[in-house]
Amino acid sequence: MTSATTAVDSAMARIIADEDAHVAHNYHPLPVVISRGEGAWVTDVEGRRYLDLLSAYSALNFGHGHPAIVAAAHEQLNRLTLTSRAYHNDALGPFAAALAALCGKDLVLPMNTGAEAVETGIKVARAWGYRVKGIAADRAQVIVAHGNFHGRTTTIVGFSDDPDARADFGPFAPGFVHVPFGDAAAIEAAITPETAAVLIEPIQGEAGVVLPPEGYLRAVREICTRNNVLFIADEIQSGLGRVGETFACDREGVVPDVYLLGKALGGGILPVSAVVADREVLGVIQPGEHGSTFGGNPLAAAVGLRVVEMLQTGEFQTRAKALGEHLEARLDALVGHGVTAVRVAGLWAGVDIDPAFGTGREIAERLIGRGVLVKDTHGQTIRIAPPLVVRATELDWAVEQLKLVLAP
């Protein structure tokens, strides 16, 4: 090892050690320290470049520092960043109108993080259940799926079945009924007169990009309509171009009653989330019943509007679909060669690693040494979700690096 290499490793180690000493250990980051990003690539503190195949869990669908999004942020930064919703601002209305149109809905309730959007969706569903459907007070139920991941608040982890998410954080809020993911008949069997909503991810991301069987979303839509139950689609990871459509629900031509959006809505610049629904649903919330100091702030609205404008062209959806097919063909070739299964939706893939070749974490760490960043989940799975601006040749190179780290 040369003295220059030793200095590089020592500098990296010092930065990681400083973070470990002063940041709560609620994450176990991979051993890389990123300092710059552009497009689909990031650079660490020592100048080494990596292809980003995580995109901050789909928050960076448009890549690092997309010029159009950065320009919108800069322009708004120079004018106005925050008013709170105590006053009107001139950026929120255009953003809400554009997002509502993109979703084919009437109203937008702006928030910040994805978990806030989910919490808001639950409140809306309960209020609708009591005020519109006529469910008795404090009796409303929401049906959720096993294997779900909707966020980290105490309400949300209370209806998770992941022990790491739940352990030592109770007691939890009642009112949630669990059914197997992908089983529409189980949803129908679980519905009672007290059911207000069905809350599902159209594709389960944190679980490892788990796709439901064909026709599942159509069946859920029909069941909810027939039983006067809201269909709430958590599209926080799957939405906004990731799967080759604007929303994952579009893959089956389905429109939910409520969209929960976040991550990519902030353009990789700041947290922006939203609940989007028609007036007869979202209109149940009245002044004083729900709010957020930063929700709908002018900076977030300006960035969100630019994101919506970029999605309106369909360019990113088309690109994700074509590149996803390209990626799937190359990943499929690894099945039986260190990979046991591959699941792909647009430019989003779950790759199950053969335990004989290592854990998902071990494979992710080996890929760092070859200039590729992925993230493991649930032991043996790695997730691949590159920015939608990635090139086919870059995907080919990344798969080749995966092949090399899986070589016997």
ZASEPA-816441 format. One record per residue (C-alpha): y, x, z negated; residue in three letters; chain; residue number from 1. Coordinates in steps of 0.001 Angstrom, whole numbers, plus 500000, padded with zeros to 6 digits. Each point is the difference from the previous one (the first is absolute). Layout:
BEGIN
@v->Y	u->X	w->Z	type->ALA	mol->A	seq->NUM
...
***
This chain:
BEGIN
@v->500000	u->500000	w->500000	type->MET	mol->A	seq->1
@v->503366	u->501461	w->501021	type->THR	mol->A	seq->2
@v->502981	u->500161	w->497663	type->SER	mol->A	seq->3
@v->501825	u->497499	w->502263	type->ALA	mol->A	seq->4
@v->497129	u->497521	w->499704	type->THR	mol->A	seq->5
@v->499928	u->500496	w->496248	type->THR	mol->A	seq->6
@v->503730	u->499259	w->499806	type->ALA	mol->A	seq->7
@v->499572	u->496847	w->502088	type->VAL	mol->A	seq->8
@v->497149	u->498732	w->497830	type->ASP	mol->A	seq->9
@v->501916	u->500868	w->496834	type->SER	mol->A	seq->10
@v->503087	u->498091	w->501169	type->ALA	mol->A	seq->11
@v->497894	u->496961	w->500846	type->MET	mol->A	seq->12
@v->498187	u->500261	w->496683	type->ALA	mol->A	seq->13
@v->503282	u->500183	w->498070	type->ARG	mol->A	seq->14
@v->501325	u->496848	w->501638	type->ILE	mol->A	seq->15
@v->496776	u->498096	w->499309	type->ILE	mol->A	seq->16
@v->499889	u->501286	w->496429	type->ALA	mol->A	seq->17
@v->503587	u->498865	w->499393	type->ASP	mol->A	seq->18
@v->499189	u->496520	w->501296	type->GLU	mol->A	seq->19
@v->496831	u->499846	w->497916	type->ASP	mol->A	seq->20
@v->501992	u->500974	w->496902	type->ALA	mol->A	seq->21
@v->502721	u->497378	w->500367	type->HIS	mol->A	seq->22
@v->498698	u->497091	w->502100	type->VAL	mol->A	seq->23
@v->497623	u->497454	w->498474	type->ALA	mol->A	seq->24
@v->496493	u->500470	w->501368	type->HIS	mol->A	seq->25
@v->499655	u->496582	w->501587	type->ASN	mol->A	seq->26
@v->499043	u->501680	w->503296	type->TYR	mol->A	seq->27
@v->497638	u->502827	w->500935	type->HIS	mol->A	seq->28
@v->501794	u->501437	w->503045	type->PRO	mol->A	seq->29
@v->498305	u->502210	w->502523	type->LEU	mol->A	seq->30
@v->501057	u->503665	w->499647	type->PRO	mol->A	seq->31
@v->502782	u->500138	w->502572	type->VAL	mol->A	seq->32
@v->503777	u->500035	w->499402	type->VAL	mol->A	seq->33
@v->501930	u->498370	w->502856	type->ILE	mol->A	seq->34
@v->503669	u->500772	w->500563	type->SER	mol->A	seq->35
@v->500801	u->498705	w->503516	type->ARG	mol->A	seq->36
@v->498740	u->497405	w->502452	type->GLY	mol->A	seq->37
@v->500590	u->499102	w->503624	type->GLU	mol->A	seq->38
@v->498066	u->497460	w->502018	type->GLY	mol->A	seq->39
@v->496309	u->500314	w->499186	type->ALA	mol->A	seq->40
@v->500331	u->503486	w->498496	type->TRP	mol->A	seq->41
@v->501012	u->501349	w->496602	type->VAL	mol->A	seq->42
@v->500755	u->503537	w->498826	type->THR	mol->A	seq->43
@v->499242	u->501432	w->496587	type->ASP	mol->A	seq->44
@v->502280	u->502164	w->497877	type->VAL	mol->A	seq->45
@v->498604	u->503154	w->501595	type->GLU	mol->A	seq->46
@v->500414	u->498861	w->503601	type->GLY	mol->A	seq->47
@v->496434	u->498888	w->500738	type->ARG	mol->A	seq->48
@v->499753	u->496865	w->502166	type->ARG	mol->A	seq->49
@v->497611	u->497074	w->499603	type->TYR	mol->A	seq->50
@v->499239	u->496917	w->502059	type->LEU	mol->A	seq->51
@v->500623	u->497037	w->497701	type->ASP	mol->A	seq->52
@v->497124	u->497545	w->500328	type->LEU	mol->A	seq->53
@v->500965	u->497946	w->496946	type->LEU	mol->A	seq->54
@v->503565	u->498868	w->500784	type->SER	mol->A	seq->55
@v->500652	u->499333	w->496308	type->ALA	mol->A	seq->56
@v->497415	u->497189	w->500062	type->TYR	mol->A	seq->57
@v->501665	u->498494	w->503124	type->SER	mol->A	seq->58
@v->503552	u->500219	w->498652	type->ALA	mol->A	seq->59
@v->500693	u->502537	w->502777	type->LEU	mol->A	seq->60
@v->498738	u->497982	w->502962	type->ASN	mol->A	seq->61
@v->502914	u->501294	w->502078	type->PHE	mol->A	seq->62
@v->499606	u->503592	w->498899	type->GLY	mol->A	seq->63
@v->502089	u->502327	w->497898	type->HIS	mol->A	seq->64
@v->503717	u->499783	w->500678	type->GLY	mol->A	seq->65
@v->499911	u->497670	w->503000	type->HIS	mol->A	seq->66
@v->503452	u->500505	w->501581	type->PRO	mol->A	seq->67
@v->500750	u->496306	w->500463	type->ALA	mol->A	seq->68
@v->499151	u->499146	w->496403	type->ILE	mol->A	seq->69
@v->501834	u->503022	w->498592	type->VAL	mol->A	seq->70
@v->503078	u->499067	w->502052	type->ALA	mol->A	seq->71
@v->499976	u->496465	w->498598	type->ALA	mol->A	seq->72
@v->499745	u->501379	w->496468	type->ALA	mol->A	seq->73
@v->502801	u->502506	w->500526	type->HIS	mol->A	seq->74
@v->502309	u->497377	w->501450	type->GLU	mol->A	seq->75
@v->499403	u->497670	w->497072	type->GLN	mol->A	seq->76
@v->500238	u->502820	w->497420	type->LEU	mol->A	seq->77
@v->503535	u->500647	w->501208	type->ASN	mol->A	seq->78
@v->501009	u->496367	w->499468	type->ARG	mol->A	seq->79
@v->498196	u->498244	w->497148	type->LEU	mol->A	seq->80
@v->496711	u->500520	w->498170	type->THR	mol->A	seq->81
@v->499790	u->497462	w->497168	type->LEU	mol->A	seq->82
@v->501685	u->496815	w->498856	type->THR	mol->A	seq->83
@v->497152	u->498191	w->498194	type->SER	mol->A	seq->84
@v->499334	u->496415	w->501036	type->ARG	mol->A	seq->85
@v->502925	u->498896	w->497835	type->ALA	mol->A	seq->86
@v->501994	u->500243	w->503237	type->TYR	mol->A	seq->87
@v->499270	u->499606	w->503684	type->HIS	mol->A	seq->88
@v->499847	u->503103	w->502182	type->ASN	mol->A	seq->89
@v->500321	u->500251	w->503756	type->ASP	mol->A	seq->90
@v->496624	u->501679	w->500589	type->ALA	mol->A	seq->91
@v->497556	u->497645	w->498266	type->LEU	mol->A	seq->92
@v->500454	u->496943	w->502220	type->GLY	mol->A	seq->93
@v->499264	u->501773	w->503313	type->PRO	mol->A	seq->94
@v->496969	u->501720	w->498497	type->PHE	mol->A	seq->95
@v->498583	u->496782	w->498565	type->ALA	mol->A	seq->96
@v->500564	u->498115	w->503252	type->ALA	mol->A	seq->97
@v->498264	u->502685	w->502051	type->ALA	mol->A	seq->98
@v->497056	u->500341	w->497606	type->LEU	mol->A	seq->99
@v->499530	u->496232	w->499763	type->ALA	mol->A	seq->100
@v->499937	u->499807	w->503803	type->ALA	mol->A	seq->101
@v->497484	u->502853	w->500230	type->LEU	mol->A	seq->102
@v->497734	u->498057	w->497629	type->CYS	mol->A	seq->103
@v->500696	u->496600	w->501538	type->GLY	mol->A	seq->104
@v->501221	u->498703	w->496642	type->LYS	mol->A	seq->105
@v->503197	u->498556	w->498505	type->ASP	mol->A	seq->106
@v->500818	u->502004	w->496880	type->LEU	mol->A	seq->107
@v->499822	u->503517	w->498584	type->VAL	mol->A	seq->108
@v->500044	u->500953	w->496328	type->LEU	mol->A	seq->109
@v->500855	u->503735	w->499900	type->PRO	mol->A	seq->110
@v->498582	u->502310	w->497352	type->MET	mol->A	seq->111
@v->499346	u->503736	w->499720	type->ASN	mol->A	seq->112
@v->496394	u->501058	w->499500	type->THR	mol->A	seq->113
@v->496767	u->498521	w->501256	type->GLY	mol->A	seq->114
@v->498897	u->499085	w->496505	type->ALA	mol->A	seq->115
@v->503252	u->498076	w->499531	type->GLU	mol->A	seq->116
@v->499280	u->498076	w->503186	type->ALA	mol->A	seq->117
@v->496542	u->499080	w->498712	type->VAL	mol->A	seq->118
@v->501364	u->498933	w->496605	type->GLU	mol->A	seq->119
@v->502631	u->497926	w->501779	type->THR	mol->A	seq->120
@v->497380	u->498414	w->502224	type->GLY	mol->A	seq->121
@v->497981	u->498988	w->496943	type->ILE	mol->A	seq->122
@v->503073	u->498426	w->498367	type->LYS	mol->A	seq->123
@v->500829	u->498130	w->503192	type->VAL	mol->A	seq->124
@v->496418	u->498738	w->500320	type->ALA	mol->A	seq->125
@v->499961	u->498736	w->496434	type->ARG	mol->A	seq->126
@v->503396	u->498315	w->500326	type->ALA	mol->A	seq->127
@v->498884	u->498376	w->503247	type->TRP	mol->A	seq->128
@v->496795	u->498881	w->498332	type->GLY	mol->A	seq->129
@v->501871	u->498251	w->497206	type->TYR	mol->A	seq->130
@v->503037	u->498690	w->501893	type->ARG	mol->A	seq->131
@v->498459	u->499053	w->503334	type->VAL	mol->A	seq->132
@v->496243	u->499644	w->499596	type->LYS	mol->A	seq->133
@v->500215	u->498451	w->496540	type->GLY	mol->A	seq->134
@v->497697	u->502298	w->498036	type->ILE	mol->A	seq->135
@v->500238	u->499435	w->496240	type->ALA	mol->A	seq->136
@v->502222	u->502435	w->498096	type->ALA	mol->A	seq->137
@v->498521	u->503465	w->499413	type->ASP	mol->A	seq->138
@v->496763	u->499120	w->501803	type->ARG	mol->A	seq->139
@v->500640	u->501564	w->503437	type->ALA	mol->A	seq->140
@v->497316	u->502346	w->501329	type->GLN	mol->A	seq->141
@v->500112	u->502673	w->502704	type->VAL	mol->A	seq->142
@v->496824	u->501087	w->501774	type->ILE	mol->A	seq->143
@v->499716	u->503767	w->500615	type->VAL	mol->A	seq->144
@v->497339	u->502269	w->501517	type->ALA	mol->A	seq->145
@v->497743	u->502589	w->498444	type->HIS	mol->A	seq->146
@v->501035	u->503525	w->500938	type->GLY	mol->A	seq->147
@v->503655	u->499016	w->500283	type->ASN	mol->A	seq->148
@v->502948	u->502302	w->499503	type->PHE	mol->A	seq->149
@v->503367	u->498275	w->499704	type->HIS	mol->A	seq->150
@v->501901	u->502371	w->497711	type->GLY	mol->A	seq->151
@v->500181	u->501383	w->496476	type->ARG	mol->A	seq->152
@v->501871	u->497499	w->497837	type->THR	mol->A	seq->153
@v->498118	u->498508	w->497053	type->THR	mol->A	seq->154
@v->499652	u->496615	w->501701	type->THR	mol->A	seq->155
@v->498605	u->501568	w->503144	type->ILE	mol->A	seq->156
@v->497567	u->502418	w->498372	type->VAL	mol->A	seq->157
@v->498824	u->497080	w->497904	type->GLY	mol->A	seq->158
@v->498333	u->498524	w->503095	type->PHE	mol->A	seq->159
@v->498759	u->503334	w->501331	type->SER	mol->A	seq->160
@v->496338	u->500894	w->499538	type->ASP	mol->A	seq->161
@v->500697	u->503750	w->500092	type->ASP	mol->A	seq->162
@v->499294	u->501327	w->496487	type->PRO	mol->A	seq->163
@v->502481	u->502865	w->500466	type->ASP	mol->A	seq->164
@v->502739	u->497460	w->500650	type->ALA	mol->A	seq->165
@v->499062	u->497657	w->497143	type->ARG	mol->A	seq->166
@v->498673	u->502012	w->497083	type->ALA	mol->A	seq->167
@v->502229	u->499969	w->496876	type->ASP	mol->A	seq->168
@v->502787	u->497971	w->501621	type->PHE	mol->A	seq->169
@v->499053	u->496497	w->498792	type->GLY	mol->A	seq->170
@v->500345	u->497284	w->498934	type->PRO	mol->A	seq->171
@v->500446	u->498581	w->503480	type->PHE	mol->A	seq->172
@v->501567	u->496859	w->501392	type->ALA	mol->A	seq->173
@v->497620	u->497102	w->500689	type->PRO	mol->A	seq->174
@v->499955	u->497877	w->503119	type->GLY	mol->A	seq->175
@v->498090	u->502152	w->502513	type->PHE	mol->A	seq->176
@v->496605	u->499244	w->501508	type->VAL	mol->A	seq->177
@v->497964	u->502740	w->501728	type->HIS	mol->A	seq->178
@v->497864	u->499577	w->503108	type->VAL	mol->A	seq->179
@v->498306	u->502541	w->502293	type->PRO	mol->A	seq->180
@v->502234	u->501408	w->502734	type->PHE	mol->A	seq->181
@v->499087	u->498759	w->503457	type->GLY	mol->A	seq->182
@v->498200	u->496886	w->498747	type->ASP	mol->A	seq->183
@v->501944	u->496921	w->501064	type->ALA	mol->A	seq->184
@v->497362	u->497646	w->498617	type->ALA	mol->A	seq->185
@v->500499	u->501530	w->496556	type->ALA	mol->A	seq->186
@v->503718	u->499237	w->500232	type->ILE	mol->A	seq->187
@v->499322	u->496376	w->500848	type->GLU	mol->A	seq->188
@v->497504	u->499692	w->497152	type->ALA	mol->A	seq->189
@v->502562	u->501429	w->497547	type->ALA	mol->A	seq->190
@v->502788	u->497566	w->500889	type->ILE	mol->A	seq->191
@v->500808	u->497301	w->497452	type->THR	mol->A	seq->192
@v->502906	u->497548	w->499686	type->PRO	mol->A	seq->193
@v->501725	u->502735	w->497945	type->GLU	mol->A	seq->194
@v->499852	u->502619	w->502751	type->THR	mol->A	seq->195
@v->503493	u->500930	w->501175	type->ALA	mol->A	seq->196
@v->499243	u->502918	w->502309	type->ALA	mol->A	seq->197
@v->497552	u->502436	w->501524	type->VAL	mol->A	seq->198
@v->501359	u->503567	w->499839	type->LEU	mol->A	seq->199
@v->498214	u->502561	w->502161	type->ILE	mol->A	seq->200
@v->500541	u->503189	w->501954	type->GLU	mol->A	seq->201
@v->499008	u->499293	w->503617	type->PRO	mol->A	seq->202
@v->498546	u->503520	w->499933	type->ILE	mol->A	seq->203
@v->499343	u->501709	w->496675	type->GLN	mol->A	seq->204
@v->501753	u->503359	w->500185	type->GLY	mol->A	seq->205
@v->499500	u->501678	w->496642	type->GLU	mol->A	seq->206
@v->496371	u->498900	w->500053	type->ALA	mol->A	seq->207
@v->499485	u->502224	w->503047	type->GLY	mol->A	seq->208
@v->501359	u->498026	w->502986	type->VAL	mol->A	seq->209
@v->497444	u->497233	w->499536	type->VAL	mol->A	seq->210
@v->500060	u->497465	w->502835	type->LEU	mol->A	seq->211
@v->498811	u->496427	w->499455	type->PRO	mol->A	seq->212
@v->497552	u->498415	w->502457	type->PRO	mol->A	seq->213
@v->501382	u->498509	w->503204	type->GLU	mol->A	seq->214
@v->501311	u->496489	w->499405	type->GLY	mol->A	seq->215
@v->500597	u->500447	w->496276	type->TYR	mol->A	seq->216
@v->503783	u->499681	w->500162	type->LEU	mol->A	seq->217
@v->499767	u->496956	w->502277	type->ARG	mol->A	seq->218
@v->497609	u->498384	w->497537	type->ALA	mol->A	seq->219
@v->502294	u->500778	w->497049	type->VAL	mol->A	seq->220
@v->502928	u->498461	w->501878	type->ARG	mol->A	seq->221
@v->498054	u->496814	w->500746	type->GLU	mol->A	seq->222
@v->498661	u->499706	w->496436	type->ILE	mol->A	seq->223
@v->503461	u->500437	w->498481	type->CYS	mol->A	seq->224
@v->501571	u->497466	w->502352	type->THR	mol->A	seq->225
@v->497302	u->497415	w->499371	type->ARG	mol->A	seq->226
@v->500215	u->500392	w->496217	type->ASN	mol->A	seq->227
@v->503806	u->500206	w->499718	type->ASN	mol->A	seq->228
@v->499867	u->503583	w->498697	type->VAL	mol->A	seq->229
@v->502381	u->502821	w->500928	type->LEU	mol->A	seq->230
@v->498572	u->502900	w->502002	type->PHE	mol->A	seq->231
@v->501798	u->503157	w->498811	type->ILE	mol->A	seq->232
@v->499392	u->503110	w->502112	type->ALA	mol->A	seq->233
@v->500711	u->503353	w->498365	type->ASP	mol->A	seq->234
@v->501058	u->501952	w->503100	type->GLU	mol->A	seq->235
@v->501715	u->502755	w->498018	type->ILE	mol->A	seq->236
@v->497714	u->502708	w->501405	type->GLN	mol->A	seq->237
@v->498518	u->498246	w->503024	type->SER	mol->A	seq->238
@v->503174	u->498492	w->501423	type->GLY	mol->A	seq->239
@v->502908	u->501181	w->502155	type->LEU	mol->A	seq->240
@v->498088	u->501579	w->502857	type->GLY	mol->A	seq->241
@v->497270	u->501931	w->498210	type->ARG	mol->A	seq->242
@v->496999	u->498132	w->501440	type->VAL	mol->A	seq->243
@v->501206	u->499675	w->503588	type->GLY	mol->A	seq->244
@v->501640	u->496639	w->499336	type->GLU	mol->A	seq->245
@v->503136	u->499122	w->498074	type->THR	mol->A	seq->246
@v->497775	u->498646	w->497207	type->PHE	mol->A	seq->247
@v->496285	u->500314	w->499315	type->ALA	mol->A	seq->248
@v->499808	u->496194	w->500002	type->CYS	mol->A	seq->249
@v->501009	u->500117	w->503672	type->ASP	mol->A	seq->250
@v->496596	u->501524	w->500787	type->ARG	mol->A	seq->251
@v->498562	u->496501	w->499576	type->GLU	mol->A	seq->252
@v->503052	u->498035	w->501094	type->GLY	mol->A	seq->253
@v->500602	u->498817	w->496442	type->VAL	mol->A	seq->254
@v->503323	u->499284	w->498295	type->VAL	mol->A	seq->255
@v->499878	u->499905	w->496183	type->PRO	mol->A	seq->256
@v->502321	u->497863	w->497915	type->ASP	mol->A	seq->257
@v->501435	u->503080	w->498307	type->VAL	mol->A	seq->258
@v->500336	u->503601	w->501160	type->TYR	mol->A	seq->259
@v->500303	u->502763	w->497411	type->LEU	mol->A	seq->260
@v->501625	u->503043	w->501608	type->LEU	mol->A	seq->261
@v->501064	u->503447	w->498845	type->GLY	mol->A	seq->262
@v->499288	u->503701	w->500629	type->LYS	mol->A	seq->263
@v->500919	u->500465	w->503710	type->ALA	mol->A	seq->264
@v->502816	u->497458	w->499616	type->LEU	mol->A	seq->265
@v->502014	u->502780	w->498338	type->GLY	mol->A	seq->266
@v->499557	u->502345	w->502943	type->GLY	mol->A	seq->267
@v->498790	u->502805	w->497757	type->GLY	mol->A	seq->268
@v->503480	u->500283	w->498503	type->ILE	mol->A	seq->269
@v->500108	u->497668	w->497004	type->LEU	mol->A	seq->270
@v->497900	u->497207	w->498475	type->PRO	mol->A	seq->271
@v->500498	u->496648	w->501728	type->VAL	mol->A	seq->272
@v->497731	u->496986	w->499592	type->SER	mol->A	seq->273
@v->500189	u->496310	w->500716	type->ALA	mol->A	seq->274
@v->498301	u->496643	w->499635	type->VAL	mol->A	seq->275
@v->500319	u->497963	w->503193	type->VAL	mol->A	seq->276
@v->499123	u->496313	w->500285	type->ALA	mol->A	seq->277
@v->501272	u->496656	w->501220	type->ASP	mol->A	seq->278
@v->502600	u->498019	w->498094	type->ARG	mol->A	seq->279
@v->497531	u->497492	w->498550	type->GLU	mol->A	seq->280
@v->498251	u->502890	w->498239	type->VAL	mol->A	seq->281
@v->502609	u->502616	w->499184	type->LEU	mol->A	seq->282
@v->502653	u->497374	w->499422	type->GLY	mol->A	seq->283
@v->498384	u->499091	w->496663	type->VAL	mol->A	seq->284
@v->501724	u->503017	w->498399	type->ILE	mol->A	seq->285
@v->503419	u->499099	w->498649	type->GLN	mol->A	seq->286
@v->502934	u->502182	w->498799	type->PRO	mol->A	seq->287
@v->499236	u->501764	w->496741	type->GLY	mol->A	seq->288
@v->496221	u->499693	w->500300	type->GLU	mol->A	seq->289
@v->499324	u->503327	w->501687	type->HIS	mol->A	seq->290
@v->502018	u->503048	w->500928	type->GLY	mol->A	seq->291
@v->500421	u->503739	w->500369	type->SER	mol->A	seq->292
@v->503076	u->502177	w->499603	type->THR	mol->A	seq->293
@v->499032	u->502142	w->502977	type->PHE	mol->A	seq->294
@v->498126	u->497399	w->502054	type->GLY	mol->A	seq->295
@v->501887	u->499316	w->503230	type->GLY	mol->A	seq->296
@v->502470	u->502841	w->499477	type->ASN	mol->A	seq->297
@v->502080	u->500890	w->503082	type->PRO	mol->A	seq->298
@v->498334	u->503370	w->500571	type->LEU	mol->A	seq->299
@v->496514	u->498472	w->499862	type->ALA	mol->A	seq->300
@v->501099	u->497153	w->502268	type->ALA	mol->A	seq->301
@v->501448	u->502377	w->502601	type->ALA	mol->A	seq->302
@v->496831	u->502076	w->500059	type->VAL	mol->A	seq->303
@v->497784	u->496907	w->500041	type->GLY	mol->A	seq->304
@v->501953	u->498510	w->502888	type->LEU	mol->A	seq->305
@v->499533	u->503153	w->502062	type->ARG	mol->A	seq->306
@v->496257	u->499934	w->499272	type->VAL	mol->A	seq->307
@v->499769	u->496380	w->501129	type->VAL	mol->A	seq->308
@v->501961	u->500791	w->503168	type->GLU	mol->A	seq->309
@v->497562	u->502801	w->500808	type->MET	mol->A	seq->310
@v->497038	u->497667	w->499522	type->LEU	mol->A	seq->311
@v->501560	u->497298	w->502185	type->GLN	mol->A	seq->312
@v->499376	u->502102	w->503116	type->THR	mol->A	seq->313
@v->496233	u->500094	w->499420	type->GLY	mol->A	seq->314
@v->499943	u->503720	w->500836	type->GLU	mol->A	seq->315
@v->498546	u->501104	w->496693	type->PHE	mol->A	seq->316
@v->497374	u->497272	w->499899	type->GLN	mol->A	seq->317
@v->498812	u->500926	w->503497	type->THR	mol->A	seq->318
@v->499961	u->503667	w->499138	type->ARG	mol->A	seq->319
@v->498007	u->499444	w->496797	type->ALA	mol->A	seq->320
@v->497417	u->497929	w->501839	type->LYS	mol->A	seq->321
@v->499466	u->502551	w->502788	type->ALA	mol->A	seq->322
@v->499984	u->503020	w->497705	type->LEU	mol->A	seq->323
@v->497701	u->498201	w->497587	type->GLY	mol->A	seq->324
@v->497421	u->499490	w->502737	type->GLU	mol->A	seq->325
@v->500356	u->503681	w->500892	type->HIS	mol->A	seq->326
@v->499537	u->501040	w->496374	type->LEU	mol->A	seq->327
@v->497040	u->497692	w->499450	type->GLU	mol->A	seq->328
@v->498078	u->501485	w->502911	type->ALA	mol->A	seq->329
@v->500410	u->503497	w->498585	type->ARG	mol->A	seq->330
@v->499159	u->499053	w->496431	type->LEU	mol->A	seq->331
@v->496923	u->498072	w->501105	type->ASP	mol->A	seq->332
@v->498650	u->503238	w->501444	type->ALA	mol->A	seq->333
@v->499886	u->501438	w->496461	type->LEU	mol->A	seq->334
@v->497674	u->497308	w->498653	type->VAL	mol->A	seq->335
@v->496768	u->501753	w->499094	type->GLY	mol->A	seq->336
@v->501801	u->503333	w->499829	type->HIS	mol->A	seq->337
@v->501464	u->499850	w->496512	type->GLY	mol->A	seq->338
@v->501338	u->496467	w->500400	type->VAL	mol->A	seq->339
@v->497967	u->496901	w->499109	type->THR	mol->A	seq->340
@v->502367	u->497263	w->501211	type->ALA	mol->A	seq->341
@v->503378	u->499475	w->501639	type->VAL	mol->A	seq->342
@v->502226	u->496901	w->499811	type->ARG	mol->A	seq->343
@v->503077	u->499797	w->502229	type->VAL	mol->A	seq->344
@v->502792	u->497452	w->500453	type->ALA	mol->A	seq->345
@v->502758	u->501214	w->502275	type->GLY	mol->A	seq->346
@v->501168	u->503385	w->498788	type->LEU	mol->A	seq->347
@v->498327	u->499609	w->496606	type->TRP	mol->A	seq->348
@v->496559	u->501323	w->499157	type->ALA	mol->A	seq->349
@v->497631	u->500278	w->497088	type->GLY	mol->A	seq->350
@v->497495	u->502838	w->500371	type->VAL	mol->A	seq->351
@v->497015	u->500120	w->497644	type->ASP	mol->A	seq->352
@v->498844	u->503541	w->499289	type->ILE	mol->A	seq->353
@v->496313	u->500833	w->499596	type->ASP	mol->A	seq->354
@v->499634	u->501124	w->496342	type->PRO	mol->A	seq->355
@v->497935	u->502960	w->501184	type->ALA	mol->A	seq->356
@v->503173	u->501413	w->501580	type->PHE	mol->A	seq->357
@v->502304	u->499441	w->497025	type->GLY	mol->A	seq->358
@v->502143	u->497334	w->498396	type->THR	mol->A	seq->359
@v->502990	u->498446	w->501685	type->GLY	mol->A	seq->360
@v->502254	u->502091	w->497778	type->ARG	mol->A	seq->361
@v->498195	u->503210	w->500942	type->GLU	mol->A	seq->362
@v->500298	u->499233	w->503706	type->ILE	mol->A	seq->363
@v->503718	u->499213	w->499588	type->ALA	mol->A	seq->364
@v->500519	u->503341	w->498253	type->GLU	mol->A	seq->365
@v->498137	u->501869	w->502728	type->ARG	mol->A	seq->366
@v->502130	u->498323	w->502653	type->LEU	mol->A	seq->367
@v->503164	u->501284	w->498315	type->ILE	mol->A	seq->368
@v->498844	u->503494	w->500870	type->GLY	mol->A	seq->369
@v->499800	u->498943	w->503648	type->ARG	mol->A	seq->370
@v->503433	u->498354	w->500082	type->GLY	mol->A	seq->371
@v->498986	u->496346	w->499670	type->VAL	mol->A	seq->372
@v->500971	u->497602	w->497200	type->LEU	mol->A	seq->373
@v->497813	u->497008	w->499135	type->VAL	mol->A	seq->374
@v->499265	u->498215	w->496720	type->LYS	mol->A	seq->375
@v->496719	u->499056	w->498396	type->ASP	mol->A	seq->376
@v->499190	u->496676	w->498371	type->THR	mol->A	seq->377
@v->497021	u->498650	w->498066	type->HIS	mol->A	seq->378
@v->498106	u->503280	w->499965	type->GLY	mol->A	seq->379
@v->498563	u->500433	w->503487	type->GLN	mol->A	seq->380
@v->502660	u->498512	w->502276	type->THR	mol->A	seq->381
@v->503007	u->501613	w->501643	type->ILE	mol->A	seq->382
@v->502777	u->497902	w->501479	type->ARG	mol->A	seq->383
@v->501724	u->500874	w->503256	type->ILE	mol->A	seq->384
@v->503337	u->498318	w->500702	type->ALA	mol->A	seq->385
@v->502259	u->502262	w->502065	type->PRO	mol->A	seq->386
@v->503563	u->499076	w->500910	type->PRO	mol->A	seq->387
@v->500014	u->497825	w->503089	type->LEU	mol->A	seq->388
@v->501968	u->502715	w->501823	type->VAL	mol->A	seq->389
@v->496991	u->502365	w->499923	type->VAL	mol->A	seq->390
@v->498667	u->501285	w->503335	type->ARG	mol->A	seq->391
@v->496452	u->499609	w->501296	type->ALA	mol->A	seq->392
@v->499664	u->503765	w->500255	type->THR	mol->A	seq->393
@v->500964	u->500327	w->496340	type->GLU	mol->A	seq->394
@v->497343	u->497483	w->499020	type->LEU	mol->A	seq->395
@v->497441	u->501937	w->502036	type->ASP	mol->A	seq->396
@v->500957	u->503189	w->498194	type->TRP	mol->A	seq->397
@v->499784	u->498310	w->496591	type->ALA	mol->A	seq->398
@v->496518	u->498606	w->500705	type->VAL	mol->A	seq->399
@v->498918	u->503454	w->501127	type->GLU	mol->A	seq->400
@v->501169	u->501395	w->496639	type->GLN	mol->A	seq->401
@v->497978	u->497296	w->498213	type->LEU	mol->A	seq->402
@v->496981	u->500934	w->502108	type->LYS	mol->A	seq->403
@v->500420	u->503643	w->499034	type->LEU	mol->A	seq->404
@v->500228	u->499327	w->496254	type->VAL	mol->A	seq->405
@v->496868	u->497879	w->500261	type->LEU	mol->A	seq->406
@v->498067	u->502681	w->501834	type->ALA	mol->A	seq->407
@v->496806	u->501016	w->498141	type->PRO	mol->A	seq->408
***
